[in-house]
Amino acid sequence: MEEKTQPTADLPHPARDEIVLTEVLFALSDPARLEIVRQLAGGPIEAARCNPFDPSIAKSTKSHLMKVLREAGVIRNEALARGRLLTLRRDDLDARFPGLLDAVLG
């Protein structure tokens, strides 16, 4: 029997079949979250180096932005040594909603 959520370094990530379009669209509707996704479209980034368009955004706000993206299934947030590695879940999103990321990022 397949597990419904896949824990990754103590942070839960939805399985591919649990990613919901309305949650993804909500996550992508915020300009700061969308900027994070645009940065991740180029490849994985260490969380400390990922900067929303406004560098004055508080660390707690930045953490919340990434939490919304992670819980919606847009990004993966994994432990990396003493930090965290952020990755865009392009394969999962393209499988669930073909063309969505290209349309949003294009």
Backbone as CSV, one residue per row, in Angstrom:
resi,resn,N_x,N_y,N_z,CA_x,CA_y,CA_z,C_x,C_y,C_z
1,MET,0.835,-1.180,0.000,0.000,0.000,0.000,0.883,1.248,0.000
2,GLU,0.581,2.209,-0.875,1.381,3.413,-1.002,1.088,4.393,0.125
3,GLU,2.134,4.977,0.671,2.004,5.971,1.714,1.470,7.266,1.102
4,LYS,0.558,7.940,1.799,-0.077,9.135,1.241,0.833,10.359,1.217
5,THR,1.629,10.566,2.259,2.570,11.679,2.226,3.970,11.131,2.358
6,GLN,4.909,11.829,1.763,6.294,11.391,1.778,7.096,12.352,2.641
7,PRO,7.460,11.936,3.881,8.245,12.834,4.701,9.661,12.968,4.157
8,THR,10.180,14.164,4.155,11.537,14.408,3.704,12.209,15.257,4.763
9,ALA,13.142,14.660,5.481,13.867,15.353,6.547,12.905,16.083,7.471
10,ASP,11.944,15.394,7.950,10.933,15.821,8.909,9.932,16.844,8.389
11,LEU,10.017,17.232,7.136,9.017,18.125,6.553,8.140,17.317,5.602
12,PRO,6.832,17.336,5.800,5.957,16.563,4.904,5.795,17.234,3.542
13,HIS,5.806,16.408,2.521,5.571,16.842,1.147,4.435,15.990,0.590
14,PRO,3.465,16.598,-0.097,2.401,15.778,-0.670,2.944,14.858,-1.758
15,ALA,2.377,13.666,-1.829,2.710,12.761,-2.923,2.179,13.368,-4.217
16,ARG,2.723,12.936,-5.336,2.319,13.492,-6.636,0.804,13.469,-6.806
17,ASP,0.160,12.354,-6.473,-1.286,12.240,-6.691,-2.110,13.051,-5.695
18,GLU,-1.466,13.649,-4.702,-2.165,14.493,-3.727,-2.080,15.980,-4.057
19,ILE,-1.313,16.339,-5.074,-1.165,17.750,-5.439,-2.472,18.220,-6.080
20,VAL,-3.017,19.307,-5.535,-4.332,19.823,-5.938,-4.152,21.136,-6.699
21,LEU,-4.805,21.252,-7.837,-4.649,22.425,-8.695,-4.955,23.731,-7.968
22,THR,-6.036,23.803,-7.211,-6.387,25.061,-6.544,-5.326,25.476,-5.526
23,GLU,-4.695,24.503,-4.864,-3.638,24.820,-3.904,-2.378,25.308,-4.624
24,VAL,-2.075,24.705,-5.762,-0.922,25.138,-6.554,-1.156,26.565,-7.063
25,LEU,-2.344,26.818,-7.593,-2.652,28.156,-8.106,-2.610,29.203,-6.997
26,PHE,-3.104,28.838,-5.810,-3.032,29.763,-4.672,-1.572,30.052,-4.329
27,ALA,-0.748,29.001,-4.265,0.666,29.175,-3.927,1.373,30.074,-4.939
28,LEU,1.003,29.950,-6.202,1.640,30.737,-7.256,1.049,32.141,-7.405
29,SER,-0.030,32.438,-6.689,-0.712,33.731,-6.850,-0.009,34.884,-6.141
30,ASP,0.869,34.587,-5.217,1.585,35.626,-4.480,2.872,35.988,-5.222
31,PRO,3.135,37.276,-5.460,4.332,37.667,-6.207,5.644,37.170,-5.581
32,ALA,5.752,37.187,-4.273,6.989,36.734,-3.624,7.170,35.225,-3.794
33,ARG,6.095,34.458,-3.659,6.188,33.003,-3.867,6.495,32.699,-5.328
34,LEU,5.891,33.433,-6.234,6.151,33.229,-7.656,7.610,33.529,-7.987
35,GLU,8.172,34.536,-7.347,9.586,34.856,-7.563,10.482,33.711,-7.099
36,ILE,10.146,33.074,-5.996,10.907,31.914,-5.522,10.841,30.806,-6.565
37,VAL,9.666,30.550,-7.111,9.500,29.508,-8.131,10.318,29.855,-9.374
38,ARG,10.322,31.107,-9.768,11.122,31.525,-10.928,12.607,31.263,-10.690
39,GLN,13.073,31.549,-9.490,14.470,31.284,-9.163,14.763,29.784,-9.219
40,LEU,13.838,28.972,-8.716,14.043,27.529,-8.687,13.905,26.884,-10.058
41,ALA,13.300,27.574,-11.006,13.179,27.026,-12.365,14.552,26.819,-12.992
42,GLY,15.547,27.546,-12.525,16.909,27.401,-13.019,17.686,26.284,-12.359
43,GLY,17.123,25.677,-11.335,17.789,24.587,-10.626,17.681,24.776,-9.124
44,PRO,18.078,23.756,-8.371,17.985,23.818,-6.899,18.794,24.982,-6.328
45,ILE,18.324,25.494,-5.195,18.979,26.609,-4.517,18.986,26.318,-3.021
46,GLU,20.062,26.680,-2.356,20.085,26.592,-0.903,19.101,27.622,-0.371
47,ALA,18.321,27.251,0.624,17.278,28.128,1.152,17.829,29.487,1.564
48,ALA,19.018,29.506,2.144,19.601,30.776,2.592,19.918,31.706,1.427
49,ARG,20.115,31.157,0.243,20.453,31.972,-0.935,19.235,32.338,-1.777
50,CYS,18.095,31.758,-1.476,16.877,32.036,-2.231,16.302,33.357,-1.725
51,ASN,16.226,34.342,-2.602,15.740,35.656,-2.200,14.500,36.051,-2.976
52,PRO,13.391,36.253,-2.261,12.245,36.858,-2.945,12.663,38.229,-3.479
53,PHE,11.875,38.806,-4.350,12.246,40.058,-5.006,12.587,41.173,-4.030
54,ASP,12.096,41.108,-2.803,12.364,42.137,-1.806,13.292,41.574,-0.725
55,PRO,14.581,41.960,-0.735,15.530,41.400,0.239,15.246,41.807,1.682
56,SER,14.356,42.771,1.885,14.031,43.193,3.253,12.971,42.289,3.897
57,ILE,12.495,41.275,3.180,11.491,40.366,3.732,12.089,39.621,4.921
58,ALA,11.380,39.597,6.028,11.849,38.945,7.248,12.016,37.442,7.036
59,LYS,12.926,36.862,7.804,13.195,35.425,7.705,11.925,34.610,7.969
60,SER,11.121,35.039,8.927,9.886,34.314,9.242,8.905,34.367,8.072
61,THR,8.847,35.493,7.384,7.971,35.622,6.218,8.474,34.736,5.090
62,LYS,9.782,34.727,4.886,10.386,33.881,3.860,10.094,32.408,4.148
63,SER,10.196,32.022,5.404,9.888,30.633,5.792,8.435,30.298,5.491
64,HIS,7.543,31.243,5.770,6.126,31.017,5.488,5.881,30.883,3.981
65,LEU,6.535,31.709,3.181,6.380,31.628,1.728,6.771,30.237,1.227
66,MET,7.891,29.727,1.736,8.359,28.407,1.313,7.464,27.294,1.841
67,LYS,6.894,27.482,3.022,5.972,26.484,3.581,4.735,26.346,2.698
68,VAL,4.183,27.471,2.274,2.995,27.433,1.405,3.326,26.705,0.107
69,LEU,4.475,27.010,-0.484,4.877,26.343,-1.726,5.095,24.844,-1.514
70,ARG,5.719,24.480,-0.397,5.979,23.069,-0.098,4.680,22.310,0.134
71,GLU,3.792,22.859,0.947,2.538,22.172,1.263,1.630,22.038,0.050
72,ALA,1.768,22.945,-0.921,0.975,22.862,-2.148,1.576,21.859,-3.136
73,GLY,2.822,21.429,-2.876,3.477,20.485,-3.769,4.264,21.141,-4.887
74,VAL,4.520,22.433,-4.759,5.241,23.162,-5.801,6.755,22.989,-5.649
75,ILE,7.234,22.957,-4.412,8.664,22.788,-4.178,8.912,21.635,-3.216
76,ARG,10.147,21.176,-3.211,10.629,20.209,-2.230,11.673,20.934,-1.397
77,ASN,11.601,20.787,-0.079,12.493,21.446,0.866,13.168,20.346,1.683
78,GLU,14.435,20.074,1.367,15.146,18.952,1.975,16.363,19.418,2.762
79,ALA,16.701,18.638,3.784,17.882,18.942,4.583,19.135,18.818,3.726
80,LEU,20.066,19.746,3.929,21.348,19.737,3.227,22.400,20.244,4.208
81,ALA,23.163,19.317,4.765,24.170,19.653,5.775,23.516,20.470,6.888
82,ARG,23.930,21.719,7.052,23.361,22.562,8.114,22.243,23.463,7.593
83,GLY,21.890,23.301,6.334,20.858,24.153,5.746,19.772,23.336,5.088
84,ARG,19.139,23.934,4.088,18.049,23.286,3.372,18.228,23.547,1.886
85,LEU,17.834,22.567,1.086,17.904,22.680,-0.367,16.484,22.743,-0.922
86,LEU,16.208,23.764,-1.716,14.896,23.939,-2.337,14.970,23.490,-3.789
87,THR,13.972,22.719,-4.193,13.907,22.208,-5.557,12.485,22.372,-6.072
88,LEU,12.347,22.823,-7.308,11.045,22.910,-7.958,10.601,21.502,-8.336
89,ARG,9.370,21.146,-8.043,8.846,19.813,-8.357,8.253,19.809,-9.772
90,ARG,9.064,20.191,-10.733,8.611,20.329,-12.117,8.041,19.016,-12.665
91,ASP,8.737,17.903,-12.454,8.248,16.618,-12.989,6.870,16.282,-12.446
92,ASP,6.680,16.470,-11.141,5.387,16.167,-10.530,4.305,17.114,-11.043
93,LEU,4.625,18.388,-11.121,3.632,19.364,-11.584,3.298,19.172,-13.063
94,ASP,4.318,18.865,-13.880,4.057,18.621,-15.301,3.223,17.363,-15.503
95,ALA,3.428,16.358,-14.665,2.636,15.125,-14.770,1.183,15.366,-14.371
96,ARG,0.977,16.155,-13.322,-0.388,16.417,-12.837,-1.120,17.458,-13.690
97,PHE,-0.402,18.509,-14.068,-1.026,19.640,-14.770,-0.133,20.066,-15.935
98,PRO,-0.150,19.307,-17.029,0.739,19.586,-18.169,0.610,21.032,-18.664
99,GLY,1.761,21.687,-18.804,1.793,23.042,-19.340,1.578,24.148,-18.328
100,LEU,1.169,23.820,-17.115,0.875,24.857,-16.119,2.110,25.690,-15.798
101,LEU,3.207,25.042,-15.441,4.400,25.802,-15.088,4.911,26.643,-16.238
102,ASP,4.912,26.076,-17.437,5.353,26.839,-18.599,4.484,28.073,-18.807
103,ALA,3.189,27.934,-18.600,2.271,29.061,-18.763,2.496,30.126,-17.685
104,VAL,2.719,29.701,-16.456,2.906,30.636,-15.363,4.272,31.312,-15.431
105,LEU,5.292,30.545,-15.779,6.645,31.097,-15.808,6.988,31.799,-17.118
106,GLY,6.207,31.507,-18.176,6.507,32.064,-19.495,6.052,33.431,-19.673
